Amino acid sequence: MRIVLVGPPGAGKGTQAQFIASHLSIPKISTGDIFRANVSGGTPLGQKAKAYMDRGDLVPDEVTIAMVRDRLAEDDAREGFLLDGFPRNVPQAETLKKILSEWDARVDLVLELVVDEDEVVRRLSGRRTCSECGRIWHVMFDDKKDDVCDDCGGQLFQRDDDKEETIRHRLEVYTEQTAPLVSFYADEGNLVGIDATGPVEEVTERALAALRPLAR
């Protein structure tokens, strides 16, 4: 089964990707993992990507796509995969469709994690990071009443990425660049949206329920 996971920042894609991929015994493939593997391995594509990253530039689509293509061609992905973080826009989705068609394959399901903007802000803006050990706590989910890490006693702080104005800007970027994927895959006829609010286990069950018709 070939699955693409989409949703805004804070929707829980990373968590759900891990659970779903494990349940289906397929590899979870994220662009972050691919980048790290290529850069740390010193591959030609990794060296190209690193040159852009070292300059503070975005890695061009053609480099990202080449890395994804190489990863999808590996043995463990032949019978299926779950893509998290790719495609990010419609041109990448069209390229992915072309790559898979060369292998007589297609994306079976695009799972959209649906969560409203205020819930995303609540989830992400409540995070606090320990200045000593780096552990992330949440002022609501971890019932934190102070700004001290329970593990090491370090001071907790709010990263710039977790401030409300930054989060809302990231959501604007998502809406402009990535949300059109929803329309693209709806036209392809393989889009299913699920409510991504509530306990992690309940969201996972909704995701697996959406996949069951394909698994028969």
Residue, then its C-alpha position, 0 to 999 in steps of 0.5 A: m500500500r502506498i500512502v501519502l500523509v498530509g496536514p498542517p504543522g501540529a496535526g500529528k503527522g509524525t506520530q501517526a505516520q509511525f503508528i500506521a507504517s508499523h501497523l502495515s509493515i511498510p517503511k515510513i519515509s520522511t524528507g527529513d530522514i532522507f536528507r539526513a541519510n544523504v548528508s551524513g552518508g556523503t552521497p552526491l545528492g547529499q553534498k548538493a543539498k548540503a551546499y544549499m543548506d550551508r548557504g541558508d538556501l532552500v534545497p531545490d525541488e529537483v534535488t529533493i525529488a531525486m533523493v525521494r526517487d532513490r529512496l522509493a526505489e529501495d527494496d523495502a519500499r517496493e511493496g508499499f510506503l508511507l510518505d510524510g513531508f512529501p509531496r509539499n506542493v502540486p508540482q511535486a505531487e505531479t512528479l511523484k505520480k510520474i515516477l510511480s507510473e514508470w513502475d506501474a504503481r500509484v498512490d493508493l491513498v492520501l490521508e489528510l489529518v484535519v485540525d483547525e487553526d486554533e487547535v494547532v496553535r494551542r498544541l504548538s504554543g504550549r510547548r516548552t523546551c529544557s535549556e539543559c537536556g532539550r526535553i520538550w514539555h507541554v504546559m497543558f498535556d504535561d500539567k506543568k505548573d512551573d518553568v523547570c524541567d522535571d527530569c534535570g531541573g533545567q529552565l524551560f523556555q519557549r522556542d521562537d518556532d513555538k510562539e503564536e505569531t510564528i505558528r500562524h505564519r507557518l499555517e499561512v505558508y501551509t495554506e498557500q503552498t501545501a493545502p492545494l494538494v488536497s484539491f489535487y488528490a481529491d480530483e485524483g479520487n484517492l483523498v480521505g480526510i479524518d478528524a485529527t483532534g482527540p487522543v492519539e489512539e483515537v486518531t490512529e484508529r480513525a486512520l486505520a479505519a480509513l485504510r481498511p477498505l484498501a487492505r481487503 
